[in-house]
Amino acid sequence: MVMVLGLGVLAFAGPLSGSWSSSITFDPDPTLIVKSFSSVVQVDYIAGGWTFGSTAIFNLDAFDNLYFSAEGVLGAFSFKSMLDFEPQTPSFNSWINAGSVSIAGLNLYGVFMVDNVGTADIPLIGTGMLLGGSGSAGDVTITAQAQFNMVDYAYYFWAYGYDWAISKFAYESCGTWYKPGFPFYVQTESCTLSWSGLDIYVDIPFTCFTAMAYVSFSCTNGFEGFGAEIYDIDLGLGWVTLSEIDIDFTVTSKAVSTFFGLTLGDVLCFTPYLSLDGIGTEIQGITLNALLLSYSFNGVTFKAGEIFDNVWASSLGGAPHTYGFTSSGTLSYTADCIYNSAYDEYFAVEIDGDSCCGGGFGVSIFNWFDTGDSSQIFDWMETTASLEIGLGSNTTFSTGLSLDGGGLNTLTLRFEFTW
């Protein structure tokens, strides 16, 4: 606390910025016990167009992680670097560096990583490198990536781009911090940058679809395979789309996959989640998996949700996911984001407005139900409520509580300070 307050004072006199957020949750029954705690301190220093940062993450058990980062531009090159430690061991986790440049229509990038592929007690250090880029010749776009002692995740660079990939150096999602990793993994314990693979993607747009062809090589099998994908397909139908057709070849196999999806029109306050039922290319029906309601009036938002079938695929032929509600009432299939996988119904009220000193406030009340559990009245399982108050533009306090059949379940206190 002393460190953060001191840095906050210094920030007014220098190029320092940052934030400090903390959250603590108590279980009041039978005694006041701390169930969870998290505190994140992030400090950035800007000099010469470069941002040097440090992020410290604490939880109930330990000083969980410490990151150091640097990001900026040098001439025509853009760089980003991150160094990750696990203080509670203490041990080194990874050091990852990325650089990119655009030259004469070519977008080139490189990633170098030093990674502990062992454990904190028995470190096993390996190094790896990625070299890739993309460019266009007329309407044709070519993307290539070579791996050197790195796991092959070239598909994600092609599908989502370099900027998306480096945003995964370290990030927070639904209260969980993810360390440097996917889509960056050193393959083996070795400090020799041996070639491990090469992938080439070629995209050719046509009038009513886009075609992609790829070929993949590796140091394990030599020729891994090649294939083609047709996507953005216009069938001329208003209610169903053929998202993509994949044809994949190896030296011993061939696989053809089709992915059908639904086209939904804009709605005023109801959002249906529909999926196609069928096998292969045979569409046998449509299932209403979930329905969400959101209606706002004069600063008050009424929300409701119902999950009829929590396992469905985004398209016919795609992999199914298990969906649940987040704490804010949206749908997600990410386990960290699902509030309680047993809840399949809720009703909620959210109120927003202005508070003092240029800040704002927000109040929310959610009532959660499990329609398969009749042990509680009306299948009610839990009520959660939260209050958030902004004091000015840089300080936010919030509190939340949970009530269930046994009474007061949890009490949470949070704050965030930025400078």
C-alpha positions in Angstrom: 0.0 0.0 0.0 2.9 2.4 0.8 4.5 1.6 -2.5 1.4 2.3 -4.5 0.5 5.5 -2.7 4.1 6.7 -3.2 4.0 5.9 -6.9 0.6 7.7 -7.1 2.2 10.8 -5.7 5.2 10.6 -8.1 2.8 10.1 -11.0 1.6 13.7 -10.7 5.2 14.9 -11.2 6.5 12.6 -13.9 5.6 10.3 -16.8 4.2 7.6 -14.6 0.8 6.0 -14.9 -0.8 2.9 -13.6 -3.6 1.3 -11.6 -4.2 -0.6 -8.4 -7.2 -2.8 -7.9 -8.1 -5.2 -5.1 -11.0 -7.5 -4.4 -11.7 -9.5 -1.2 -14.6 -12.0 -0.7 -15.7 -13.1 2.8 -17.8 -16.1 3.9 -19.7 -14.7 7.0 -21.2 -18.0 8.1 -20.4 -19.3 10.7 -17.4 -16.9 11.1 -15.9 -14.2 8.9 -13.5 -16.2 6.7 -11.7 -14.9 3.6 -12.7 -17.0 0.7 -10.7 -15.2 -2.1 -8.5 -12.3 -2.5 -6.7 -10.6 -5.4 -4.7 -7.5 -5.8 -3.1 -6.2 -9.0 -0.6 -3.3 -9.2 0.4 -2.1 -12.6 2.9 0.8 -13.1 3.9 2.2 -16.5 6.8 4.6 -17.3 6.8 6.4 -20.7 10.1 7.7 -22.1 11.0 8.4 -25.7 7.8 6.9 -27.0 8.5 3.6 -25.2 6.4 2.2 -22.4 8.1 0.3 -19.7 5.8 -1.5 -17.3 5.6 -3.8 -14.3 2.6 -5.8 -13.1 2.4 -7.5 -9.7 -0.4 -10.0 -9.1 -1.3 -11.2 -5.6 -3.8 -13.7 -4.5 -4.9 -15.2 -1.1 -2.1 -17.7 -1.0 1.0 -16.0 -2.5 2.6 -13.3 -4.5 1.4 -15.0 -7.7 3.1 -13.3 -10.6 5.5 -10.5 -11.6 5.7 -9.2 -15.1 8.0 -6.7 -16.7 7.2 -5.4 -20.1 8.6 -2.9 -22.7 6.8 -1.8 -25.9 7.7 0.8 -28.4 8.9 1.8 -31.9 12.5 1.9 -33.2 12.7 3.3 -36.7 10.3 1.3 -38.8 10.2 -1.6 -36.3 7.6 -2.1 -33.5 8.7 -4.2 -30.6 7.2 -5.8 -27.5 8.9 -7.7 -24.7 7.7 -9.4 -21.6 9.6 -11.1 -18.7 7.6 -13.3 -16.4 8.6 -14.5 -12.9 6.8 -16.7 -10.3 7.8 -14.9 -7.0 6.4 -17.5 -4.6 8.8 -20.2 -5.8 10.8 -18.1 -6.8 11.5 -19.1 -10.4 11.7 -17.9 -13.9 8.8 -18.6 -16.2 9.4 -17.1 -19.6 10.8 -14.3 -21.6 9.1 -13.5 -24.9 10.0 -10.8 -27.5 8.2 -9.8 -30.7 9.0 -7.4 -33.5 7.2 -6.4 -36.7 7.8 -4.2 -39.7 6.0 -3.3 -42.9 8.2 -3.0 -46.0 7.0 -2.5 -49.6 3.6 -4.1 -48.9 5.1 -7.0 -46.8 4.1 -7.3 -43.2 6.9 -9.3 -41.5 7.2 -10.4 -37.8 9.5 -12.4 -35.6 9.0 -13.9 -32.1 11.8 -15.1 -29.9 11.0 -17.0 -26.6 13.0 -18.4 -23.7 10.7 -20.7 -21.7 10.8 -22.9 -18.7 9.2 -26.1 -20.1 9.8 -27.9 -16.8 8.6 -27.0 -13.3 9.5 -24.4 -10.8 11.5 -27.0 -8.7 13.2 -28.5 -11.8 13.6 -25.8 -14.5 14.1 -27.0 -18.0 15.0 -24.1 -20.3 14.2 -24.1 -24.0 14.4 -21.4 -26.7 12.2 -21.0 -29.8 11.6 -18.6 -32.6 8.8 -17.8 -35.1 9.4 -16.0 -38.4 6.4 -15.1 -40.5 4.7 -12.5 -42.6 2.1 -11.8 -45.2 1.8 -9.9 -48.5 -0.5 -9.4 -51.4 -0.1 -9.8 -55.1 -3.2 -8.2 -56.6 -6.2 -9.9 -54.9 -4.1 -12.9 -53.7 -2.8 -12.8 -50.1 0.1 -15.1 -49.0 0.8 -15.8 -45.4 3.7 -17.9 -44.2 5.3 -18.8 -40.8 8.3 -20.9 -39.9 8.7 -22.4 -36.5 12.1 -23.1 -34.8 11.6 -25.3 -31.8 8.1 -23.9 -31.3 4.7 -25.6 -31.3 2.8 -25.0 -34.6 0.0 -22.5 -34.1 0.4 -20.8 -37.4 -3.3 -21.2 -38.1 -4.1 -18.6 -35.4 -1.7 -16.1 -36.9 -3.5 -16.5 -40.2 -7.0 -16.4 -38.8 -6.6 -13.6 -36.2 -3.4 -11.8 -37.1 -0.1 -10.9 -35.4 -1.6 -8.1 -33.2 -4.1 -10.6 -31.7 -1.3 -13.1 -31.0 0.9 -10.7 -29.1 -2.0 -9.5 -27.1 -1.9 -13.0 -25.5 1.5 -12.4 -23.9 -0.3 -12.0 -20.6 -3.9 -11.0 -20.1 -6.9 -11.2 -17.7 -10.2 -12.9 -18.5 -13.1 -13.2 -16.1 -10.9 -12.8 -13.0 -8.1 -15.2 -14.1 -4.7 -14.0 -15.2 -3.1 -16.0 -18.0 0.7 -16.2 -18.3 2.7 -16.0 -21.5 1.7 -19.2 -23.3 -0.9 -19.9 -26.0 -0.2 -19.4 -28.9 3.5 -19.4 -27.9 5.0 -22.6 -26.6 8.6 -23.7 -26.8 8.6 -27.3 -28.1 11.5 -29.0 -26.2 14.2 -28.4 -23.7 16.8 -27.1 -26.0 18.7 -23.8 -26.6 19.3 -24.7 -30.2 17.0 -23.0 -32.6 16.3 -26.1 -34.8 13.7 -25.8 -37.5 10.5 -27.5 -36.5 7.9 -26.5 -39.1 6.6 -24.3 -41.9 3.1 -23.3 -42.9 2.0 -21.4 -46.0 -1.5 -20.0 -46.6 -2.8 -18.5 -49.8 -6.2 -16.6 -49.9 -7.9 -15.9 -53.2 -11.2 -14.0 -53.2 -14.0 -14.7 -55.6 -17.3 -13.1 -56.3 -19.4 -15.2 -53.8 -16.7 -16.9 -51.7 -13.1 -16.8 -50.7 -10.8 -19.7 -51.2 -7.8 -20.6 -49.0 -5.2 -23.2 -49.7 -2.5 -24.3 -47.3 0.5 -26.6 -47.0 2.3 -27.7 -43.9 5.8 -29.2 -43.3 7.5 -30.3 -40.1 10.7 -31.8 -38.8 8.8 -34.8 -37.5 7.1 -36.1 -40.6 8.4 -33.9 -43.4 5.2 -33.3 -45.3 2.4 -32.9 -42.8 -0.4 -32.2 -45.3 -2.2 -29.7 -47.4 -5.8 -28.6 -47.8 -8.3 -26.1 -49.0 -10.9 -24.0 -47.3 -13.8 -22.1 -48.9 -15.4 -19.5 -46.6 -17.6 -16.4 -46.7 -19.9 -18.5 -49.0 -23.0 -16.8 -50.3 -25.8 -19.4 -50.9 -28.4 -16.8 -51.8 -30.6 -18.0 -48.9 -31.7 -15.6 -46.2 -31.8 -17.9 -43.2 -28.9 -20.3 -43.5 -25.2 -19.9 -44.4 -22.5 -22.3 -45.4 -19.8 -20.9 -43.2 -17.0 -22.9 -44.7 -16.0 -26.2 -46.5 -12.7 -27.8 -45.4 -10.8 -30.4 -47.3 -7.7 -31.7 -45.6 -5.2 -34.2 -47.0 -2.3 -36.1 -45.4 -0.3 -38.9 -47.0 -2.7 -41.5 -45.6 -6.0 -39.7 -45.2 -8.5 -37.2 -46.6 -11.2 -35.4 -44.6 -14.0 -33.2 -45.9 -15.9 -31.0 -43.4 -18.8 -28.6 -43.8 -20.0 -25.9 -41.4 -23.6 -24.6 -41.7 -24.8 -21.6 -39.7 -27.9 -19.6 -39.2 -28.5 -16.0 -40.2 -30.6 -14.0 -37.6 -32.1 -10.6 -38.1 -31.8 -7.7 -35.7 -34.1 -7.8 -32.7 -35.3 -5.1 -30.4 -34.9 -6.6 -27.0 -34.9 -10.5 -27.4 -31.8 -12.3 -28.5 -32.4 -16.0 -29.5 -29.6 -18.5 -29.7 -30.4 -21.1 -32.3 -28.4 -24.0 -33.7 -28.9 -26.4 -36.6 -29.5 -30.1 -35.9 -28.3 -32.7 -38.3 -25.6 -35.0 -39.4 -23.0 -34.1 -42.0 -24.7 -32.0 -44.6 -28.2 -33.1 -43.6 -30.1 -30.4 -41.8 -32.8 -32.1 -39.7 -34.1 -29.1 -37.7 -33.4 -26.0 -35.6 -33.1 -25.9 -31.9 -33.7 -22.9 -29.6 -30.8 -23.2 -27.1 -31.2 -20.0 -25.2 -33.1 -16.8 -25.1 -31.9 -13.5 -23.6 -34.0 -10.4 -22.9 -32.7 -6.8 -22.3 -34.8 -3.7 -22.2 -33.7 -0.3 -21.0 -35.9 2.6 -19.9 -34.8 5.9 -18.2 -31.6 4.5 -16.8 -33.1 1.2 -15.7 -32.4 -2.1 -17.6 -34.5 -5.2 -17.2 -32.7 -8.4 -18.1 -33.7 -12.1 -18.2 -32.2 -15.3 -19.6 -33.2 -18.9 -20.1 -31.0 -21.8 -21.3 -33.0 -24.6 -22.7 -30.1 -26.7 -23.9 -26.6 -25.7 -22.7 -24.6 -27.9 -25.1 -24.6 -26.8 -28.7 -22.3 -26.0 -31.6 -22.0 -22.6 -33.2 -22.6 -24.2 -36.6 -23.6 -27.6 -37.9 -20.3 -29.5 -38.2 -18.6 -27.4 -35.5 -17.4 -28.6 -32.2 -20.1 -28.4 -29.4 -19.5 -26.3 -26.3 -21.2 -26.2 -22.9 -22.7 -22.8 -22.3 -23.6 -21.0 -19.1 -24.4 -17.6 -17.7 -21.7 -15.1 -16.7 -22.1 -12.9 -13.6 -23.5 -10.2 -15.9 -26.1 -12.4 -17.6 -24.3 -13.0 -20.9 -23.6 -16.4 -22.3 -20.1 -18.0 -22.4 -18.6 -21.5 -22.9 -15.3 -20.5 -21.1 -15.3 -22.2 -17.7 -13.6 -19.2 -15.9 -16.4 -16.9 -17.1 -19.4 -19.1 -16.2 -20.9 -18.0 -12.8 -22.5 -21.3 -11.9 -22.9 -24.1 -14.5 -26.1 -25.3 -12.8 -28.0 -22.1 -13.3 -30.2 -22.0 -16.4 -32.5 -19.1 -15.7 -32.3 -15.5 -14.2 -34.1 -12.2 -13.8 -32.2 -9.0 -13.2 -32.5 -5.3 -12.8 -29.6 -2.9 -13.5 -29.6 0.8 -12.7 -27.0 3.4 -13.8 -26.6 7.1 -13.0 -24.2 9.9 -12.0 -22.6 10.2 -8.7 -20.6 12.9 -7.1 -17.3 14.5 -8.4 -17.8 13.4 -12.0 -18.1 9.7 -11.3 -21.0 7.3 -11.8 -22.8 4.6 -10.0 -24.3 1.3 -10.9 -26.6 -1.1 -9.0 -27.5 -4.6 -10.1 -29.7 -7.4 -8.6 -29.7 -10.9 -10.2 -32.0 -13.7 -9.2 -30.6 -17.1 -10.3 -32.7 -20.3 -10.8 -32.0 -24.0 -11.5 -35.1 -25.3 -13.2 -34.0 -28.9 -12.5 -33.8 -28.4 -8.7 -37.1 -28.2 -6.9 -35.6 -28.1 -3.4 -36.0 -24.3 -3.2 -39.2 -22.3 -3.8 -39.7 -21.6 -7.5 -36.4 -23.3 -8.2 -34.7 -20.2 -6.9 -31.0 -20.8 -6.0 -29.3 -17.5 -5.3 -29.6 -13.7 -5.4 -26.6 -11.6 -6.1 -26.5 -7.8 -5.7 -23.7 -5.3 -6.3 -23.2 -1.5 -5.9 -20.4 0.4 -7.7 -19.6 4.0 -7.0 -17.1 6.1 -8.9 -15.4 8.9 -6.9 -14.2 11.2 -9.7 -12.6 9.8 -12.8 -9.9 7.6 -11.2 -11.3 5.9 -8.1 -14.0 3.3 -8.0 -15.4 1.4 -5.0 -17.9 -1.5 -5.2 -19.4 -4.1 -3.0 -21.4 -7.2 -3.7 -23.2 -9.9 -1.7 -24.7 -13.3 -2.4 -27.8 -14.7 -0.7 -28.9 -18.4 -1.0 -31.2 -20.7 0.9 -28.8 -20.7 3.9 -28.8 -16.9 4.2 -25.9 -14.6 3.5 -23.4 -16.6 1.4 -20.6 -14.2 0.5 -19.7 -10.5 0.9 -17.3 -8.9 -1.6 -15.4 -5.6 -1.4 -13.5 -4.1 -4.4 -11.8 -0.9 -5.3 -9.7 0.4 -8.3 -7.5 3.4 -8.4 -5.8 4.7 -11.5 -3.4 7.6 -12.1 
